[in-house]
Amino acid sequence: MYRIPRNSLCKRVSSSWKHARTIHTNPPVAGRTPWTLIAAGSLAIGSVVAYSTYSYTRAKTLENLPEDAFPTSSSTPLSKISPPVYATNEELSQAIKEIEKCLPIGSVKSSKVELDAHTDNGFNTHKPLPGQTPSYIVYPNSTEEVSQVMKVVHKYNVPVVPYCGGTSLEGHFFSTRQPCIVLDTSKMNKVLAVHEDDLDCVVQAGVNWVELNDQLQGAGLIMGCDCGPNAKISGMVNTNASGINATMYGAMIHNVISVTAVLADGTIVKTKQRPRKSSAGYNLTHLFIGSEGTLGIITEATVKLHVKPKYERVIVGQFPTILDSTNAVTQLFQQGIQPSAIELLDKHSMHCINYSGYTTKEWLEVPTLFFKLGGINEQVVDEYSKELERISLENNCSALVIAKDKEEGEELFSARKNIFYSLLEYGKNEIHEDVSLWVTDIAVPLSKLSPVLEDVHKLIVNSGLQYIIVGHVGDGNFHADLYYRPDEKEKCERVVNQMMELGLSNEGTSSGEHGIGNGKRHFLEMELGEDTINLMRKLKFAMDPKRLLNPDKIFKIDPEDKSNY
């Protein structure tokens, strides 16, 4: 209970009675009666009683508030919160009526085709549970329309799942609450400004990075991150995505200058101006990057642009073991050479490449590194190439293929770019028509990559499952992807869990570039600890106290959530 400080109470009583004694001892004056003393004493006692009553009432009010409504701690443990309260079906219907008044005709859809298209993309291992299909899909066209929608859903407590490209692999865009709406920003696909001199551009949430690079090609510029070909800017920001070129250009967190976001109550915020560097206040830009739509709806982003290398060469090296290939990468970095891309495909991946026939070349089915070397002219790239060739041969490279021109380079590197489709084709034809692929995403310090990959290889071989390994080895990031039949899912999940624990025990991370979603919440807590997750939950509740934005992603927000994702 909140109590009045003892010193404060004594001072108030002493002051009041001192005033009363002064009145009593002074000589009587005209118009003053003996009742003056009584009045003064009553005033003193009344002020104390009133102050005590206020304090007691305030204390009881604070006691009755749930911990998550008015917390006093610096973090928010799951055990200290109450379940969220969301809209009823009737309240949802009323909210939809108000939303339809805010948006152009046809912006709200509820057909089975629309709902199914926003429920699963076929590549997520943790599927939506029965009854978790969204109720409506809402298509805004601007930041202002997103704000209007959020003001309505905030009024009625309607959960909202942000959606754009729908290519993510960890269940980020699954609805976990019913009723709920999906807010699809894919129609917000304009490039708002390109500042060639400043090397940045301003884009809406639904801009596709491939189309952006096509538009920038005439200026000799590119956006550094290259994810799946259908990925959109907002999803890339929300998952801190990276891709093949991350060795040179980094992940999205290195390529986003500022974002415009709509908060849970409809407030619109812009995190920074356009300078490349800024020390102005909290780094809210980085707070939103990787937040997976749990803190706000990303509607615009200012992203960095890079000058495309004037000259670029593709080199492919094939090695007898993964250890040889990763040792070559380490030595290359130690020489101060920074390739644009370094991609590893293991022997099983190369078998799938040969099987698919996506390239005219027949490859050795051994661990293979795909390099892109860029520079300001051919002479610079020649020097890099010589050093790469020397290091590769020192590490037992059995075949080194150097592209003669741009066209051959594109074909050679297409083996890496098309690997996912090669894997699916091989699995469906040679393993089982209903086979699935469990895609993992582990990153470890570069010095630990070789031993971890060896241990992962042994772990999977002992399980009897078929697999491939693809790695962004310049970042210590790899994907060990497992094939499994419908009756092998539980066994596959056990192996995946063991791989994740192996990565974490080697100072790694549960997600190098795909995010957490609802599939890796347990591993995030293993990685960072309960107190760190509680701090994340505190930030979430501060910005979204009703828990409307992408519920149940990254960490639990409901003590009654018993899912085992």
Disulfide bonds with the S-S distance in Angstrom:
none
